[in-house]
Each structure stands twice: as C-alpha cells, then as structure tokens.
Amino acid sequence: MYKLDYPSPIGVVEIVATNEGVLSILFTERDSPLNVRKSDTPKVLEDANSELDEYFRGERQTFTFPCIVDGTPFQQKVWETLKGVPFGGTASYKDIAVSMGNDKAIRAVGSANGKNKLSIVIPCHRIIGSNGKLTGYAGGLWRKEWLLQHEKRTFNQ
C-alpha cells in the first residue's frame, strides 16, 4: 500500500493506493503534507494526484484513474448512483433512494454516503438534505460548501 498527500486549497488530502488502483481519497486535519512524491511513487498515485490538481484548478470534472471500491453491494450501488449527480449540481438523499428504486432507503443511502472513501471522485459532497441544507460530510461542512461553490463557479464559466 502506498500513500501520497495532495495539498489542496482546503487542506491536505491523503490518497491511498495499491499498484492496481486508488483505495481512498480523504481529507486530513494535518497542516502540511507528510507523504510526498518519491521516485518510486506508483503511476496510479501520480495520476490521482495530477487529476485532483486539475480538479482544484477547475480544469477537470471527471476522473479516469483506476479505483478499488470496497463495500457491500448496496453501498456500491449508492456510490455508483452518486456518480450520476452532475458536476456543479446537487441531489438529496431521497433523490438518490428514489433513483435506486427504493424511496424508503433514505437513511441507508445516508449511511452508505458516509462510508464513501473516495471523496470528490465519488461526489458525496453533492448530496444535501431534502430541505436544501448542507448535511454531514466527513471532511467537514465548510469543505462541502467550498467544493459545491468551486464546482458551480467552474461549471458556470
């Protein structure tokens, strides 16, 4: 397993990967990166780092590096559905449950959303409450708000 820290405009993002794919992209509370690029950094980590950099510069809306998504079949279905929320847009937990064909699964969708380890790539930050308010985000609500505003600015240019 390999780790690389990306110094984003809203804090350090730790990328964890194997040679085959990225396992997690999560915000940390560290003030500065610990795991920096080395000569033996795997290509998948280099690609994830580059694509995240393009995202934060407003030059990328989708990601192409390989990911390894580990979760239950229901969680994986939720995460796949999250990818359908357009860049610069939002959806509610209920919207996701309904689009999956189970309007009663709102809490289960919220739980799966909270277990997403691939922040930004699987855009759980685009999921809001049915009342339009921001709700939980593992990286902090202030980051969620920043990401949504960043995407709206980028999308509307």
VOBAFI-824612 format. One line per 8 residues: number of its first residue (from 1); their letters; for each residue x, y, z of C-alpha. Coordinates in pm, 1 decimal, always signed. Example, Ala and Ser with C-alpha at 12.3 -4.5 7.8 and 13.67 -1.06 7.14 Angstrom:
! residues 2
1) as) +1230.0 -450.0 +780.0; +1367.0 -106.0 +714.0
! end
This chain:
! residues 157
1) mykldyps) +0.0 +0.0 +0.0; +117.9 +348.9 -87.3; +20.9 +693.5 +40.0; +57.9 +1036.8 -109.7; -62.2 +1367.7 +30.4; -211.3 +1627.3 -201.4; -203.3 +1984.7 -62.6; -545.5 +2108.8 -178.7
9) pigvveiv) -672.1 +2464.9 -128.6; -891.4 +2332.5 +154.6; -644.6 +2108.8 +333.6; -431.6 +1802.9 +291.7; -592.8 +1515.1 +103.5; -442.1 +1172.8 +169.0; -451.2 +937.3 -130.9; -403.8 +566.4 -53.8
17) atnegvls) -349.3 +316.2 -333.0; -209.5 -15.5 -442.1; -35.5 -62.0 -775.7; -377.5 -152.9 -920.1; -591.0 +138.9 -802.9; -680.2 +407.6 -553.3; -842.9 +282.9 -232.0; -918.2 +613.3 -62.3
25) ilfterds) -905.3 +989.5 -103.0; -980.0 +1154.1 +229.2; -924.8 +1495.6 +383.7; -694.6 +1503.3 +685.1; -660.2 +1761.7 +957.4; -284.0 +1787.2 +906.4; -147.4 +2134.1 +837.5; +108.8 +2013.5 +585.9
33) plnvrksd) +167.0 +1704.5 +369.7; +357.2 +1414.0 +523.8; +365.4 +1167.9 +235.2; +526.0 +1340.5 -61.6; +619.1 +1212.8 -405.2; +921.3 +990.7 -430.3; +1096.7 +835.4 -725.2; +914.7 +505.6 -663.4
41) tpkvleda) +563.3 +655.3 -638.5; +330.1 +426.5 -836.6; +173.7 +562.3 -1154.9; -178.8 +531.3 -1014.8; -86.0 +769.7 -730.1; +79.9 +1011.3 -971.5; -232.1 +1004.4 -1190.7; -467.3 +1060.5 -894.8
49) nseldeyf) -250.6 +1347.6 -770.8; -245.5 +1509.6 -1116.3; -619.2 +1471.6 -1172.3; -701.8 +1610.6 -827.0; -477.8 +1906.3 -905.5; -666.7 +1961.5 -1233.0; -999.7 +1937.8 -1045.2; -895.4 +2201.6 -792.9
57) rgerqtft) -768.2 +2426.7 -1073.9; -1111.5 +2399.5 -1238.4; -980.8 +2201.9 -1536.2; -1134.4 +1858.5 -1465.4; -1487.5 +1738.0 -1395.2; -1441.6 +1359.0 -1413.8; -1166.4 +1121.8 -1306.8; -1002.3 +845.4 -1508.4
65) fpcivdgt) -752.3 +679.3 -1273.6; -848.0 +329.5 -1154.0; -1022.0 +298.5 -817.2; -1082.5 -1.4 -596.2; -1425.7 +39.8 -438.1; -1477.0 -182.5 -134.8; -1826.1 -203.9 +12.6; -2146.0 -404.0 +26.2
73) pfqqkvwe) -2348.8 -442.2 -293.8; -2594.1 -178.9 -162.5; -2314.4 +66.6 -80.1; -2160.7 +15.1 -422.8; -2498.6 +80.2 -585.9; -2535.0 +404.4 -386.9; -2183.4 +514.5 -479.4; -2242.6 +436.8 -845.6
81) tlkgvpfg) -2564.5 +641.5 -830.9; -2375.7 +932.0 -670.1; -2152.7 +946.7 -977.8; -2464.1 +1037.7 -1176.2; -2513.9 +1364.3 -985.9; -2386.4 +1622.4 -1234.6; -2079.2 +1833.5 -1173.1; -2196.2 +2160.8 -1021.5
89) gtasykdi) -2529.8 +2007.9 -916.0; -2679.0 +1856.7 -604.1; -2927.3 +1586.3 -510.1; -3089.8 +1484.3 -183.4; -3058.8 +1152.8 -5.5; -3422.1 +1096.5 -102.6; -3342.6 +1169.0 -470.1; -3073.9 +900.3 -459.8
97) avsmgndk) -3305.4 +649.4 -287.1; -3581.2 +715.3 -540.9; -3343.6 +683.9 -836.3; -3234.8 +347.6 -695.6; -3599.0 +236.8 -686.7; -3643.3 +240.4 -309.3; -3781.2 +566.7 -173.1; -3778.7 +421.9 +179.9
105) airavgsa) -3399.5 +374.5 +181.1; -3314.5 +735.6 +266.2; -3131.2 +653.1 +589.7; -2948.0 +360.6 +429.5; -2838.3 +590.5 +145.4; -2712.4 +839.9 +403.9; -2520.9 +567.9 +583.0; -2361.0 +442.5 +260.5
113) ngknklsi) -2279.2 +800.5 +163.1; -2095.4 +843.1 +493.3; -1882.8 +533.4 +427.4; -1754.5 +659.4 +93.3; -1373.1 +655.0 +99.3; -1325.5 +819.6 -239.2; -1407.4 +1182.3 -166.8; -1452.4 +1406.1 -470.0
121) vipchrii) -1423.0 +1111.2 -713.5; -1746.4 +962.1 -578.5; -1909.7 +1300.7 -518.8; -2079.5 +1257.0 -181.5; -2028.2 +1631.3 -128.3; -2308.6 +1689.2 -383.0; -2567.0 +1524.1 -157.7; -2775.0 +1761.0 +53.2
129) gsngkltg) -3081.4 +1738.8 +274.4; -3431.3 +1737.3 +123.4; -3476.0 +2089.4 +262.0; -3177.9 +2211.4 +53.9; -2947.6 +2247.0 +355.1; -2598.5 +2104.7 +377.6; -2581.5 +1792.3 +587.9; -2295.5 +1578.1 +717.6
137) yagglwrk) -1967.7 +1548.2 +535.0; -1668.1 +1358.2 +673.1; -1433.3 +1634.2 +557.0; -1639.3 +1899.8 +736.3; -1936.6 +2105.9 +619.6; -1713.0 +2402.6 +536.8; -1524.8 +2184.2 +285.6; -1851.5 +2054.1 +141.5
145) ewllqhek) -1968.4 +2411.5 +88.9; -1633.9 +2507.0 -68.9; -1646.3 +2208.6 -308.4; -2003.7 +2288.7 -415.5; -1916.6 +2655.5 -474.5; -1599.2 +2557.0 -661.9; -1797.4 +2330.5 -893.2; -2066.1 +2593.9 -952.1
153) rtfnq) -1800.7 +2855.6 -1036.2; -1619.3 +2612.7 -1265.8; -1938.9 +2487.7 -1429.9; -2075.4 +2836.3 -1492.4; -1762.1 +2976.8 -1656.7
! end
